[in-house]
């Protein structure tokens, strides 16, 4: 992901409302995962 430790901390902080879907998708891809969001 080529990101700093502070950026990673912001991404993993559940109190941070400014994380975008694009950011979460990029993080998932960097970990070899897929982001799936389901509204039921």
PDB file of N, CA, C and O in Angstrom, chain B, residues numbered from 101:
ATOM      1  N   UNK B 101       0.820  -1.203   0.000  1.00  0.00           N
ATOM      2  CA  UNK B 101       0.000   0.000   0.000  1.00  0.00           C
ATOM      3  C   UNK B 101       0.853   1.251   0.000  1.00  0.00           C
ATOM      4  O   UNK B 101       0.357   2.327  -0.336  1.00  0.00           O
ATOM      5  N   UNK B 102       2.091   1.146   0.359  1.00  0.00           N
ATOM      6  CA  UNK B 102       2.989   2.299   0.424  1.00  0.00           C
ATOM      7  C   UNK B 102       2.378   3.421   1.256  1.00  0.00           C
ATOM      8  O   UNK B 102       2.175   4.533   0.769  1.00  0.00           O
ATOM      9  N   UNK B 103       2.092   3.114   2.503  1.00  0.00           N
ATOM     10  CA  UNK B 103       1.445   4.082   3.385  1.00  0.00           C
ATOM     11  C   UNK B 103       2.208   4.196   4.694  1.00  0.00           C
ATOM     12  O   UNK B 103       2.968   3.300   5.062  1.00  0.00           O
ATOM     13  N   UNK B 104       2.005   5.275   5.376  1.00  0.00           N
ATOM     14  CA  UNK B 104       2.693   5.511   6.642  1.00  0.00           C
ATOM     15  C   UNK B 104       1.972   4.814   7.784  1.00  0.00           C
ATOM     16  O   UNK B 104       0.822   4.396   7.654  1.00  0.00           O
ATOM     17  N   UNK B 105       2.666   4.701   8.894  1.00  0.00           N
ATOM     18  CA  UNK B 105       2.059   4.084  10.080  1.00  0.00           C
ATOM     19  C   UNK B 105       0.868   4.913  10.559  1.00  0.00           C
ATOM     20  O   UNK B 105      -0.140   4.349  10.984  1.00  0.00           O
ATOM     21  N   UNK B 106       0.968   6.231  10.496  1.00  0.00           N
ATOM     22  CA  UNK B 106      -0.145   7.072  10.948  1.00  0.00           C
ATOM     23  C   UNK B 106      -1.369   6.893  10.047  1.00  0.00           C
ATOM     24  O   UNK B 106      -2.499   6.911  10.535  1.00  0.00           O
ATOM     25  N   UNK B 107      -1.159   6.721   8.746  1.00  0.00           N
ATOM     26  CA  UNK B 107      -2.284   6.485   7.837  1.00  0.00           C
ATOM     27  C   UNK B 107      -2.929   5.135   8.124  1.00  0.00           C
ATOM     28  O   UNK B 107      -4.152   5.006   8.073  1.00  0.00           O
ATOM     29  N   UNK B 108      -2.118   4.140   8.421  1.00  0.00           N
ATOM     30  CA  UNK B 108      -2.653   2.825   8.773  1.00  0.00           C
ATOM     31  C   UNK B 108      -3.437   2.897  10.073  1.00  0.00           C
ATOM     32  O   UNK B 108      -4.497   2.282  10.193  1.00  0.00           O
ATOM     33  N   UNK B 109      -2.929   3.639  11.045  1.00  0.00           N
ATOM     34  CA  UNK B 109      -3.649   3.810  12.313  1.00  0.00           C
ATOM     35  C   UNK B 109      -5.011   4.468  12.092  1.00  0.00           C
ATOM     36  O   UNK B 109      -6.000   4.070  12.708  1.00  0.00           O
ATOM     37  N   UNK B 110      -5.064   5.474  11.212  1.00  0.00           N
ATOM     38  CA  UNK B 110      -6.341   6.131  10.904  1.00  0.00           C
ATOM     39  C   UNK B 110      -7.308   5.150  10.246  1.00  0.00           C
ATOM     40  O   UNK B 110      -8.500   5.147  10.553  1.00  0.00           O
ATOM     41  N   UNK B 111      -6.794   4.321   9.344  1.00  0.00           N
ATOM     42  CA  UNK B 111      -7.635   3.349   8.655  1.00  0.00           C
ATOM     43  C   UNK B 111      -8.234   2.341   9.628  1.00  0.00           C
ATOM     44  O   UNK B 111      -9.394   1.955   9.483  1.00  0.00           O
ATOM     45  N   UNK B 112      -7.460   1.915  10.609  1.00  0.00           N
ATOM     46  CA  UNK B 112      -7.910   0.888  11.547  1.00  0.00           C
ATOM     47  C   UNK B 112      -8.664   1.442  12.746  1.00  0.00           C
ATOM     48  O   UNK B 112      -9.160   0.674  13.570  1.00  0.00           O
ATOM     49  N   UNK B 113      -8.758   2.752  12.855  1.00  0.00           N
ATOM     50  CA  UNK B 113      -9.432   3.386  13.983  1.00  0.00           C
ATOM     51  C   UNK B 113     -10.951   3.365  13.766  1.00  0.00           C
ATOM     52  O   UNK B 113     -11.449   4.036  12.861  1.00  0.00           O
ATOM     53  N   UNK B 114     -11.691   2.606  14.579  1.00  0.00           N
ATOM     54  CA  UNK B 114     -13.144   2.533  14.388  1.00  0.00           C
ATOM     55  C   UNK B 114     -13.861   3.857  14.657  1.00  0.00           C
ATOM     56  O   UNK B 114     -15.012   4.025  14.253  1.00  0.00           O
ATOM     57  N   UNK B 115     -13.206   4.788  15.326  1.00  0.00           N
ATOM     58  CA  UNK B 115     -13.819   6.083  15.613  1.00  0.00           C
ATOM     59  C   UNK B 115     -13.608   7.087  14.477  1.00  0.00           C
ATOM     60  O   UNK B 115     -14.099   8.214  14.552  1.00  0.00           O
ATOM     61  N   UNK B 116     -12.890   6.693  13.437  1.00  0.00           N
ATOM     62  CA  UNK B 116     -12.608   7.590  12.322  1.00  0.00           C
ATOM     63  C   UNK B 116     -13.679   7.429  11.242  1.00  0.00           C
ATOM     64  O   UNK B 116     -13.700   6.414  10.546  1.00  0.00           O
ATOM     65  N   UNK B 117     -14.568   8.412  11.091  1.00  0.00           N
ATOM     66  CA  UNK B 117     -15.647   8.300  10.108  1.00  0.00           C
ATOM     67  C   UNK B 117     -15.233   8.684   8.687  1.00  0.00           C
ATOM     68  O   UNK B 117     -16.046   8.576   7.770  1.00  0.00           O
ATOM     69  N   UNK B 118     -14.003   9.123   8.482  1.00  0.00           N
ATOM     70  CA  UNK B 118     -13.609   9.635   7.172  1.00  0.00           C
ATOM     71  C   UNK B 118     -12.958   8.588   6.269  1.00  0.00           C
ATOM     72  O   UNK B 118     -12.458   8.932   5.198  1.00  0.00           O
ATOM     73  N   UNK B 119     -12.956   7.332   6.674  1.00  0.00           N
ATOM     74  CA  UNK B 119     -12.405   6.283   5.825  1.00  0.00           C
ATOM     75  C   UNK B 119     -13.375   6.037   4.671  1.00  0.00           C
ATOM     76  O   UNK B 119     -14.567   5.822   4.891  1.00  0.00           O
ATOM     77  N   UNK B 120     -12.863   6.068   3.454  1.00  0.00           N
ATOM     78  CA  UNK B 120     -13.724   5.900   2.285  1.00  0.00           C
ATOM     79  C   UNK B 120     -13.797   4.434   1.862  1.00  0.00           C
ATOM     80  O   UNK B 120     -12.965   3.618   2.259  1.00  0.00           O
ATOM     81  N   UNK B 121     -14.790   4.121   1.062  1.00  0.00           N
ATOM     82  CA  UNK B 121     -14.905   2.771   0.516  1.00  0.00           C
ATOM     83  C   UNK B 121     -13.702   2.447  -0.363  1.00  0.00           C
ATOM     84  O   UNK B 121     -13.226   1.312  -0.380  1.00  0.00           O
ATOM     85  N   UNK B 122     -13.221   3.434  -1.081  1.00  0.00           N
ATOM     86  CA  UNK B 122     -12.052   3.223  -1.934  1.00  0.00           C
ATOM     87  C   UNK B 122     -10.833   2.867  -1.084  1.00  0.00           C
ATOM     88  O   UNK B 122     -10.061   1.982  -1.454  1.00  0.00           O
ATOM     89  N   UNK B 123     -10.654   3.536   0.036  1.00  0.00           N
ATOM     90  CA  UNK B 123      -9.536   3.239   0.923  1.00  0.00           C
ATOM     91  C   UNK B 123      -9.644   1.830   1.482  1.00  0.00           C
ATOM     92  O   UNK B 123      -8.656   1.098   1.531  1.00  0.00           O
ATOM     93  N   UNK B 124     -10.837   1.453   1.900  1.00  0.00           N
ATOM     94  CA  UNK B 124     -11.033   0.101   2.433  1.00  0.00           C
ATOM     95  C   UNK B 124     -10.810  -0.949   1.351  1.00  0.00           C
ATOM     96  O   UNK B 124     -10.266  -2.017   1.631  1.00  0.00           O
ATOM     97  N   UNK B 125     -11.226  -0.658   0.110  1.00  0.00           N
ATOM     98  CA  UNK B 125     -11.013  -1.586  -0.993  1.00  0.00           C
ATOM     99  C   UNK B 125      -9.523  -1.752  -1.278  1.00  0.00           C
ATOM    100  O   UNK B 125      -9.056  -2.870  -1.494  1.00  0.00           O
ATOM    101  N   UNK B 126      -8.785  -0.667  -1.281  1.00  0.00           N
ATOM    102  CA  UNK B 126      -7.342  -0.739  -1.517  1.00  0.00           C
ATOM    103  C   UNK B 126      -6.638  -1.517  -0.418  1.00  0.00           C
ATOM    104  O   UNK B 126      -5.712  -2.281  -0.691  1.00  0.00           O
ATOM    105  N   UNK B 127      -7.070  -1.326   0.823  1.00  0.00           N
ATOM    106  CA  UNK B 127      -6.478  -2.063   1.938  1.00  0.00           C
ATOM    107  C   UNK B 127      -6.770  -3.556   1.804  1.00  0.00           C
ATOM    108  O   UNK B 127      -5.888  -4.384   2.033  1.00  0.00           O
ATOM    109  N   UNK B 128      -7.993  -3.899   1.439  1.00  0.00           N
ATOM    110  CA  UNK B 128      -8.359  -5.307   1.264  1.00  0.00           C
ATOM    111  C   UNK B 128      -7.534  -5.940   0.150  1.00  0.00           C
ATOM    112  O   UNK B 128      -7.033  -7.053   0.304  1.00  0.00           O
ATOM    113  N   UNK B 129      -7.392  -5.248  -0.954  1.00  0.00           N
ATOM    114  CA  UNK B 129      -6.607  -5.773  -2.075  1.00  0.00           C
ATOM    115  C   UNK B 129      -5.146  -5.945  -1.697  1.00  0.00           C
ATOM    116  O   UNK B 129      -4.505  -6.904  -2.126  1.00  0.00           O
ATOM    117  N   UNK B 130      -4.613  -5.030  -0.898  1.00  0.00           N
ATOM    118  CA  UNK B 130      -3.222  -5.142  -0.453  1.00  0.00           C
ATOM    119  C   UNK B 130      -3.018  -6.381   0.408  1.00  0.00           C
ATOM    120  O   UNK B 130      -1.914  -6.923   0.476  1.00  0.00           O
ATOM    121  N   UNK B 131      -4.087  -6.828   1.064  1.00  0.00           N
ATOM    122  CA  UNK B 131      -4.028  -8.026   1.904  1.00  0.00           C
ATOM    123  C   UNK B 131      -4.463  -9.280   1.148  1.00  0.00           C
ATOM    124  O   UNK B 131      -4.539 -10.363   1.728  1.00  0.00           O
ATOM    125  N   UNK B 132      -4.750  -9.131  -0.148  1.00  0.00           N
ATOM    126  CA  UNK B 132      -5.184 -10.269  -0.941  1.00  0.00           C
ATOM    127  C   UNK B 132      -6.624 -10.663  -0.682  1.00  0.00           C
ATOM    128  O   UNK B 132      -7.006 -11.813  -0.898  1.00  0.00           O
ATOM    129  N   UNK B 133      -7.421  -9.720  -0.222  1.00  0.00           N
ATOM    130  CA  UNK B 133      -8.827  -9.978   0.105  1.00  0.00           C
ATOM    131  C   UNK B 133      -9.731  -9.143  -0.783  1.00  0.00           C
ATOM    132  O   UNK B 133      -9.269  -8.261  -1.507  1.00  0.00           O
ATOM    133  N   UNK B 134     -11.023  -9.429  -0.721  1.00  0.00           N
ATOM    134  CA  UNK B 134     -12.033  -8.638  -1.417  1.00  0.00           C
ATOM    135  C   UNK B 134     -12.893  -7.939  -0.386  1.00  0.00           C
ATOM    136  O   UNK B 134     -13.202  -8.497   0.667  1.00  0.00           O
ATOM    137  N   UNK B 135     -13.275  -6.722  -0.696  1.00  0.00           N
ATOM    138  CA  UNK B 135     -14.187  -5.975   0.166  1.00  0.00           C
ATOM    139  C   UNK B 135     -15.608  -6.279  -0.283  1.00  0.00           C
ATOM    140  O   UNK B 135     -15.946  -6.114  -1.455  1.00  0.00           O
ATOM    141  N   UNK B 136     -16.432  -6.722   0.649  1.00  0.00           N
ATOM    142  CA  UNK B 136     -17.838  -7.003   0.342  1.00  0.00           C
ATOM    143  C   UNK B 136     -18.699  -6.242   1.336  1.00  0.00           C
ATOM    144  O   UNK B 136     -18.550  -6.383   2.550  1.00  0.00           O
ATOM    145  N   UNK B 137     -19.599  -5.438   0.799  1.00  0.00           N
ATOM    146  CA  UNK B 137     -20.517  -4.665   1.628  1.00  0.00           C
ATOM    147  C   UNK B 137     -21.921  -5.115   1.277  1.00  0.00           C
ATOM    148  O   UNK B 137     -22.306  -5.147   0.108  1.00  0.00           O
ATOM    149  N   UNK B 138     -22.671  -5.459   2.293  1.00  0.00           N
ATOM    150  CA  UNK B 138     -24.007  -5.998   2.070  1.00  0.00           C
ATOM    151  C   UNK B 138     -25.021  -5.210   2.882  1.00  0.00           C
ATOM    152  O   UNK B 138     -24.855  -5.020   4.087  1.00  0.00           O
ATOM    153  N   UNK B 139     -26.063  -4.759   2.219  1.00  0.00           N
ATOM    154  CA  UNK B 139     -27.170  -4.090   2.883  1.00  0.00           C
ATOM    155  C   UNK B 139     -28.363  -5.031   2.829  1.00  0.00           C
ATOM    156  O   UNK B 139     -28.777  -5.464   1.754  1.00  0.00           O
ATOM    157  N   UNK B 140     -28.908  -5.341   3.988  1.00  0.00           N
ATOM    158  CA  UNK B 140     -30.047  -6.264   4.009  1.00  0.00           C
ATOM    159  C   UNK B 140     -31.229  -5.633   4.700  1.00  0.00           C
ATOM    160  O   UNK B 140     -32.283  -6.258   4.816  1.00  0.00           O
TER     161      UNK B 140
END
